[in-house]
Amino acid sequence: MTYCSRHKLHFLAVKVLTILSRPGDWPEARLSFPLAAPIALPDGPGGAGVEADPAGHRFFHDGPAGWTEAGPDLDASLISGEAGRGEHASFIGAFVGMAAFEVWPRPRLSPSPLSGSRAGALTGSRPAANCRPGVGGCVERVSGVIFDLPTMDRAGFGEALDVCVIGSGPAGLTLARRLAGRGARVALMEAGGFDFDEQSQDLYTGELLGQDYYPLDICRLRFFGGTSNHWGGQCRALDAGDFEPVAYHRFSGWPIGKADLDPYQPDADEVLELPSAAEAPNFPLEQKSARFDNIQFRFSPPVRFGPKYRAEVEASDRITFVTSANLVDLRLSEDQSRVLGAVFRSYAPGDPGVSVSARAYALCAGGIDNARLLLNFSSQAPEGVGNRHDLVGRFFNEHPHFTIGRALLSAPVPERLFYSPTPEFKRARQILTFGLRLEPSARSMPPLSTAVSRSVACDRPYLERLHEELRGRPPDCEGPALPEYLGLRGNVRVRIAQEQELNPDSRVTLGPTLDRFGLRQAQLDWRVGALDIHTMRTAITAFGEHLAEQDLGRVRIADWLLAEPAQLPAFGEDEVGGPHHMCTTRMAADPRQGVVDRNCRVHALDNLYVGGSSVFASGGHANPTYTIVQLALRLGDHISSQLGA
């Protein structure tokens, strides 16, 4: 059975369990899984197309009204109308490698999120009188300013703006909130709507040229909250060494250091709802080793930025939020030193677009589209905006995720232990940083069996533990019984997630296919280089030596890694990557080495900034969201100081 098929069965089983359990104290939740065909339900006592259960929860299913009343159980709108017929549900539910249990606070009355058939009826807002159906619908704010581009009155829009922020994912939304909190007047422009919609998502379609990888339209999400809508929640700040140049790693080194981001840790923790380091579960590395340290991760619930911050955006008198606003051009001054306007178009046929003028602009469209958009805007700069040195899109970086071997354990080892090389070992072996973890070999439905044992060990309700297992959360209980249930024995997988070599030929370019706005789609040529393979081989060999020395077991190296050259598994055969898209507009002091400077400003442009993981100078091996938020907070403070806000 394939990796993807196993997860599909897993989603289905968990959905059934969730329906049966109906825990009254859980937050409202959406649990999605792929549907091959619409599910036909009989008319229930709630009326045509409505089912009512004994507890009085009402679910919409394929009825003409187009509304869902969501109770504390699962959001059944995912099986409504078009959601069960096309790729919408398959995309949301079958994202490979993701357990799709998502806590999404939702209004009590909401449109079917995938049908796109009605304007929104949302808490604190009402359908606008002149509203036409569009991506995410359109709403007239009860207070504050929120628009849908196809229906808004564009006369005078964008006057007296300080900053135009493009994109409402973790980078864009954090930046907009920070700027507004500092008194700036912000336009927050979102290409999608409030929920997933196919016509928006299709614009993420692209072509793969290099190492086999996720299809580009399934590893990103294009609606309010961005890719946080399927984020797993794993967080870790970059280490001090991640910012420093390394002699054997060409192009390495940041123009800032860890000390520049550390002041933003408390605010980033608050944004992401993270426990303190003292509260986060941690397992000491009891076996003495000169090779490995045990590293700690913290886990967000995970935060879905759209649902969490929507009410704040709606209430803000400093943020003008616009949906269905697709950036199609940047208009530059004659000397190409400043952006004079950002042009946006909606999905409405023949829409001439609207130009937004602001004192500063921040592009926060993700690690692939930040580069794609800059390369597309060639009417005044033939090479693309910010691309005088042919660096936009280069250095595409991932965190390769592969099973690099198997371990036969003779003694129990904690499953959630992360092994990372010591600085001395890295220098001695000239390798990149990485994290190793052990997983059971048979995980066709991993959280189900694991949750059973851990619920006993932690004296916790089974479904509560299942909820955490699906999120990939480590146990947060202690006690003498715990090691018995957490200890891995027998034949287990050794998995690596690692830093990647900086390679200018690993890049995002433009393909020949045009999207609906006449912009060229992205081509991704991801390269896995010799230093990456050397790191994998060194990691598994050193781990085998460590187990043998401690009399804990033995290691068998994966055949594909022993081959020369290494035969990397294809997408669908292994996890492959984060997916984490980094470094395509990398930060550097020298414009011949990077696209933006230490303050995320595009070199040679006075008022254009870039937010998100595309500005990373290198990737380290920590998940990127925490650093994305730190950088966005820092960027907000910098722009505010420049504007005198």
Residue pairs with C-beta under 8 A, 6 or more apart in sequence:
1 9
1 444
2 572
3 96
3 97
3 572
3 573
3 574
3 575
4 94
4 96
4 572
6 443
6 444
6 445
7 94
7 96
7 97
7 98
7 99
8 33
8 34
8 93
8 94
9 444
9 445
10 99
10 444
10 445
10 446
10 447
10 448
11 31
11 32
11 33
11 34
11 93
11 94
11 99
11 100
12 33
13 445
13 448
14 31
14 33
14 99
14 101
14 447
14 448
14 466
14 470
15 31
15 33
15 74
17 448
17 463
17 466
18 29
18 31
18 73
18 74
18 463
19 73
19 74
21 463
22 55
22 57
22 72
22 73
23 461
23 463
23 464
24 72
26 72
26 463
26 467
27 72
27 103
27 105
28 70
28 71
28 72
28 75
28 103
28 104
28 105
28 106
29 72
29 73
29 74
29 75
29 101
29 102
29 103
29 104
30 74
30 75
30 78
30 102
30 103
30 104
30 106
31 74
31 75
31 100
31 101
31 102
32 78
32 89
32 92
32 93
32 100
32 102
33 89
33 93
33 94
33 100
34 89
34 90
34 93
34 94
35 78
35 79
35 83
35 84
35 89
35 90
35 93
37 84
37 85
38 62
38 79
38 84
38 85
39 61
39 62
39 79
39 84
40 62
41 49
41 51
41 61
41 62
42 51
43 49
43 50
44 50
44 51
44 52
45 52
46 52
46 58
47 63
48 63
48 64
49 60
49 61
49 62
49 63
49 64
49 65
50 58
50 59
50 60
50 61
50 63
51 58
51 59
51 61
51 76
52 58
52 59
53 59
55 71
57 69
57 71
57 72
57 73
58 69
58 71
59 68
59 69
59 76
60 66
60 67
60 68
60 69
60 76
60 77
60 80
60 112
61 76
61 79
61 80
62 79
62 80
62 81
62 84
63 80
66 81
66 111
66 112
66 115
66 117
66 118
67 109
67 110
67 111
67 112
67 118
67 121
68 75
68 76
68 77
68 80
68 109
68 110
68 111
68 112
69 108
69 109
70 76
70 77
70 106
70 107
70 108
70 110
75 104
75 106
75 113
77 83
77 110
77 112
77 113
77 114
78 84
78 89
78 92
78 93
78 113
78 114
79 89
80 112
80 114
80 115
81 112
81 114
81 115
81 117
82 88
82 114
82 115
82 116
82 117
83 89
83 112
83 113
83 114
83 115
86 198
87 198
88 114
88 196
88 198
89 114
91 196
91 201
91 217
91 218
92 100
92 114
92 196
92 230
93 100
95 218
95 219
95 230
96 214
96 218
96 571
96 572
96 575
97 575
98 230
98 232
99 447
99 469
99 470
99 471
99 472
100 230
100 470
101 467
101 470
101 471
102 229
102 230
102 304
103 301
103 304
104 304
104 307
105 307
105 308
106 307
107 121
107 122
107 123
108 123
109 121
110 120
110 121
110 122
111 117
111 118
111 119
111 120
111 121
111 137
111 195
112 118
113 194
113 195
113 196
114 195
114 196
114 197
114 198
116 133
116 135
116 197
116 198
116 199
117 133
118 133
118 137
119 127
119 128
119 131
119 132
119 133
119 134
119 137
119 138
119 139
120 127
120 136
120 137
120 138
120 139
120 194
121 127
122 139
122 194
123 311
124 141
124 142
124 143
124 311
124 314
124 315
125 139
125 140
125 141
125 142
125 146
125 314
126 139
126 140
126 142
127 137
127 138
127 139
127 140
128 138
128 139
128 140
128 148
128 151
129 140
130 151
131 137
131 138
131 139
131 140
131 148
131 151
132 138
132 150
132 151
132 348
134 148
134 149
134 150
134 151
134 193
134 323
134 324
134 346
134 347
134 348
135 148
135 192
135 193
135 197
135 199
135 200
135 223
135 323
135 324
135 346
135 347
136 148
136 192
136 193
136 194
136 195
136 197
136 223
136 224
136 323
136 324
137 148
137 193
137 194
138 147
138 148
138 150
138 151
138 152
138 323
138 324
139 146
139 148
141 314
143 314
143 315
144 313
144 314
144 315
144 316
144 317
144 319
145 319
145 320
145 321
146 313
146 314
146 320
146 321
146 322
146 323
147 157
147 320
147 321
147 322
147 323
148 193
148 322
148 323
148 324
148 346
149 322
149 323
149 324
149 325
149 344
149 345
149 346
149 351
149 354
150 324
150 346
150 347
150 348
150 351
152 322
154 354
157 354
157 356
158 164
158 187
158 354
158 355
158 356
158 357
158 358
159 357
160 185
161 185
161 186
161 187
161 320
161 356
161 357
161 358
161 359
162 179
162 184
162 185
162 186
162 358
162 359
162 360
162 643
162 645
163 176
163 179
163 184
163 185
163 186
163 187
163 358
163 359
163 360
163 361
163 362
163 639
163 643
164 186
164 187
164 189
164 342
164 356
164 358
164 360
164 361
164 362
165 172
165 175
165 176
165 179
165 186
165 187
165 188
165 189
165 361
165 362
165 364
165 611
166 172
166 189
166 327
166 342
166 361
166 362
166 363
166 364
166 365
167 189
167 190
167 191
167 226
167 363
167 364
167 365
167 366
167 611
167 612
168 176
168 188
168 189
168 190
168 224
168 225
168 226
168 305
168 306
168 321
168 364
169 225
169 226
169 227
169 228
169 305
169 364
169 366
169 612
170 226
170 227
170 228
170 231
170 305
170 612
170 625
170 628
170 629
170 632
171 364
171 611
171 612
171 613
171 628
171 629
171 631
171 632
172 188
172 226
172 362
172 364
172 365
172 611
172 612
172 632
173 188
173 225
173 226
173 305
173 306
173 309
173 313
174 271
174 305
174 628
174 629
174 632
174 633
174 636
175 362
175 364
175 611
175 632
175 633
175 635
175 636
176 186
176 188
176 313
176 319
177 309
177 312
177 313
177 319
177 636
178 632
178 633
178 635
178 636
178 637
178 640
179 186
179 318
179 636
179 639
179 640
179 645
180 186
180 316
180 318
180 319
181 636
182 636
182 637
182 640
182 645
183 318
183 640
183 645
184 318
184 639
184 640
184 643
184 645
185 318
185 320
186 318
186 319
186 320
187 319
187 320
187 322
187 356
187 358
188 313
188 319
188 320
188 321
188 322
189 322
189 325
189 327
189 342
189 344
189 356
190 223
190 224
190 321
190 322
190 323
190 324
190 325
191 200
191 203
191 222
191 324
191 325
191 326
191 327
191 365
192 200
192 201
192 222
192 223
192 224
192 323
192 324
193 200
193 223
193 224
193 323
193 324
194 223
194 224
194 306
194 310
194 323
195 223
195 224
196 221
196 223
196 229
197 223
199 347
199 516
200 222
200 223
200 324
200 347
201 217
201 221
201 222
201 223
202 217
202 515
202 516
203 222
203 326
203 515
203 516
203 517
204 216
204 217
204 220
204 222
204 369
205 216
205 217
205 515
205 521
206 216
206 217
206 368
206 372
206 511
206 521
206 522
206 523
206 524
207 216
207 511
207 513
207 521
207 522
207 523
207 524
208 215
208 216
208 523
208 524
208 526
209 523
209 524
209 525
210 506
210 524
210 525
210 526
210 527
211 526
211 527
211 528
211 568
212 568
212 570
212 571
212 576
213 524
213 526
213 571
213 576
213 577
213 579
214 571
214 576
214 577
214 579
215 571
216 368
216 522
216 524
219 227
219 579
220 226
220 227
220 366
220 368
220 369
220 579
220 581
221 227
221 229
221 230
223 229
223 306
224 305
224 306
224 310
224 323
225 304
225 305
225 306
225 307
226 305
226 306
226 366
227 366
228 302
228 303
228 304
228 305
228 306
228 625
229 304
229 306
231 300
231 302
231 303
231 304
231 625
232 302
232 471
232 472
232 623
233 299
233 300
233 301
233 302
233 303
233 471
233 472
233 473
234 297
234 299
234 300
234 472
234 623
235 272
235 274
235 297
235 298
235 299
235 300
235 623
235 625
235 626
236 295
236 296
236 297
236 298
236 622
236 623
236 626
237 258
237 261
237 265
237 622
237 626
237 627
237 630
238 258
238 261
238 620
238 622
238 627
239 258
239 433
239 620
239 622
240 257
240 258
241 423
241 433
242 254
242 258
242 433
242 499
242 618
242 620
242 622
243 253
243 254
243 256
243 257
243 258
243 617
244 252
244 253
244 254
244 257
245 252
245 253
246 252
246 253
248 430
248 531
249 432
249 501
249 502
249 531
249 618
250 502
251 395
251 502
251 504
251 593
251 618
252 502
252 617
252 618
253 617
253 618
254 587
254 617
254 618
255 587
255 588
255 589
255 594
255 597
255 598
255 617
256 587
256 598
260 598
260 634
261 627
261 630
261 631
261 634
264 629
264 630
264 633
264 634
265 630
267 633
268 274
268 626
268 629
268 630
268 633
269 276
271 303
271 629
271 633
272 300
272 302
272 303
272 625
272 626
272 629
273 300
273 301
273 303
274 280
274 298
274 299
274 300
275 298
275 299
277 296
277 298
280 296
280 297
280 298
280 299
281 416
281 474
281 475
281 476
282 294
282 296
283 294
283 414
283 416
283 417
284 294
285 292
285 293
285 294
285 417
285 419
287 546
287 550
287 552
289 546
289 550
290 422
290 424
290 425
291 421
291 422
291 425
291 542
291 543
291 545
291 546
292 419
292 420
292 421
292 422
292 425
292 436
292 542
292 543
292 546
293 419
293 420
293 421
293 422
294 417
294 418
294 419
294 420
295 418
295 419
295 420
295 435
296 418
297 418
297 474
297 623
299 471
299 472
299 473
299 474
300 625
301 471
302 471
313 319
313 321
314 321
322 344
324 346
324 347
325 344
325 346
326 344
326 345
326 346
326 347
326 517
327 342
327 343
327 344
327 363
327 365
327 373
328 343
328 344
328 345
328 353
328 517
328 518
328 519
329 342
329 343
329 377
329 379
330 339
330 341
330 342
330 343
330 361
330 377
330 385
330 608
331 339
331 340
331 341
331 342
331 343
331 355
331 380
332 338
332 339
332 340
332 380
332 381
332 385
332 605
333 339
333 340
336 380
336 381
336 604
336 605
337 604
337 605
337 606
338 605
338 606
338 607
338 608
339 361
339 605
339 607
339 608
340 357
341 355
341 356
341 357
342 355
342 356
342 358
342 361
343 353
343 354
343 355
343 356
344 353
344 354
344 355
344 356
345 351
345 352
345 353
345 354
345 517
347 516
359 607
359 643
360 607
360 608
360 609
360 639
360 642
360 643
361 607
361 608
361 609
362 608
362 609
362 610
362 611
362 635
362 639
363 370
363 373
363 374
363 608
363 609
363 610
363 611
364 370
364 610
364 611
364 612
364 632
365 373
365 612
366 581
366 612
366 614
367 396
367 580
367 581
367 582
367 583
367 584
367 612
367 613
367 614
368 508
368 522
368 524
368 581
368 584
368 614
369 522
370 584
370 585
370 610
370 612
370 614
371 392
371 393
371 508
371 522
371 584
371 585
371 614
372 393
372 508
372 510
372 519
372 520
372 521
372 522
373 519
374 384
374 385
374 386
374 387
374 392
374 585
374 595
375 384
375 387
375 392
375 393
375 508
375 509
375 510
375 520
376 384
376 510
376 519
376 520
377 384
377 385
378 384
381 387
381 388
383 390
384 392
385 392
385 602
385 605
385 608
386 392
386 585
386 595
386 596
386 602
386 603
386 604
386 605
386 608
387 595
388 591
388 603
388 604
389 591
389 592
391 504
391 586
391 592
391 593
391 594
391 595
392 584
392 585
392 595
393 507
393 508
393 509
393 584
394 504
394 505
394 506
394 507
394 584
395 502
395 503
395 504
395 506
395 507
395 583
395 584
395 586
396 506
396 507
396 508
396 524
396 525
396 526
396 581
396 582
396 583
396 584
397 500
397 502
397 506
397 580
397 582
397 583
397 616
397 618
397 619
398 500
398 526
398 577
398 578
398 579
398 580
398 581
398 582
398 619
399 497
399 498
399 499
399 500
399 577
399 578
399 580
399 619
399 621
399 623
400 496
400 497
400 498
400 500
400 528
400 532
400 536
400 576
400 577
401 495
401 496
401 497
401 574
401 575
401 576
401 577
401 578
402 495
402 496
402 536
402 558
402 561
402 568
402 569
402 574
402 575
402 576
403 493
403 494
403 495
403 558
403 569
403 574
404 494
404 495
404 496
404 536
404 539
404 540
404 557
404 558
404 561
405 493
405 494
405 540
405 543
405 544
405 555
405 556
405 557
405 558
405 561
406 441
406 491
406 492
406 493
406 494
406 555
406 556
406 558
407 438
407 491
407 492
407 493
407 494
407 543
407 544
407 547
407 553
407 554
407 555
407 556
408 490
408 491
408 553
408 554
408 555
408 556
409 438
409 488
409 489
409 490
409 491
409 492
409 547
409 552
409 553
410 551
410 552
410 553
411 489
411 551
411 552
411 553
412 483
412 484
412 486
412 487
412 488
412 489
413 438
413 487
413 488
413 552
413 553
414 483
414 486
414 487
414 488
415 437
415 438
415 439
415 440
415 486
415 487
415 488
416 437
416 474
416 475
416 486
417 437
417 438
418 435
418 436
418 437
419 435
419 436
419 437
419 543
420 433
420 434
420 435
420 436
420 621
421 429
421 431
421 433
421 434
421 539
421 542
425 431
425 542
426 432
426 433
429 538
429 542
430 534
431 531
431 534
431 535
431 538
431 539
432 498
432 499
432 500
432 501
432 531
432 532
432 535
432 621
433 498
433 499
433 620
433 621
434 496
434 497
434 498
434 499
434 535
434 536
434 539
434 621
435 496
435 497
435 498
435 621
436 494
436 495
436 496
436 539
436 543
437 494
437 495
437 497
438 488
438 492
438 493
438 494
438 495
439 446
439 488
439 492
439 493
439 495
440 446
440 450
440 488
440 492
440 493
441 490
441 491
441 492
441 493
446 469
447 466
447 469
447 470
448 466
450 469
451 462
451 465
451 466
451 468
451 469
452 462
452 465
453 485
454 460
454 465
454 469
454 475
454 485
454 486
455 461
455 462
455 464
455 465
455 466
456 481
456 485
457 475
457 477
457 479
457 481
457 482
457 484
457 485
457 486
458 465
458 475
458 476
458 477
458 479
458 482
459 477
459 479
460 477
468 475
468 476
475 482
475 486
494 540
494 543
494 555
495 575
496 536
496 539
496 540
497 578
497 621
498 532
498 535
498 536
498 539
498 621
499 535
499 618
499 619
499 620
499 621
500 528
500 529
500 532
500 619
501 529
501 530
501 531
501 532
502 583
502 618
503 527
503 529
505 525
505 527
506 525
506 526
506 527
506 529
507 524
507 525
507 584
508 522
508 523
508 524
508 525
508 584
509 522
509 523
509 525
510 520
510 521
510 522
510 523
511 520
511 521
511 522
511 523
512 520
513 520
513 521
514 520
514 521
515 521
528 568
533 561
533 565
533 566
536 561
536 566
537 557
537 561
540 555
540 557
540 558
540 561
541 557
543 555
544 554
544 555
544 557
546 552
547 553
547 554
547 555
548 554
560 566
560 567
560 568
560 569
569 576
570 576
578 623
578 624
580 613
580 619
580 623
580 624
581 613
581 614
582 613
582 614
582 616
582 619
582 624
583 613
583 614
583 616
583 617
583 618
583 619
584 614
585 594
585 595
585 596
585 602
585 610
585 614
585 615
586 593
586 594
586 595
586 596
586 614
586 615
586 616
586 617
586 618
587 594
587 595
587 596
587 597
587 598
587 600
587 615
587 616
587 617
588 594
588 595
588 596
588 597
588 617
589 597
589 598
591 597
591 603
591 604
594 603
594 617
595 602
595 603
595 610
595 615
596 602
596 603
596 609
596 610
596 615
597 603
599 609
599 635
599 638
600 609
600 610
600 611
600 615
600 631
600 635
600 638
601 608
601 609
602 608
602 609
602 610
609 635
609 639
611 628
611 631
611 632
611 635
612 628
612 631
612 632
613 624
613 627
613 628
615 631
616 624
616 627
639 645
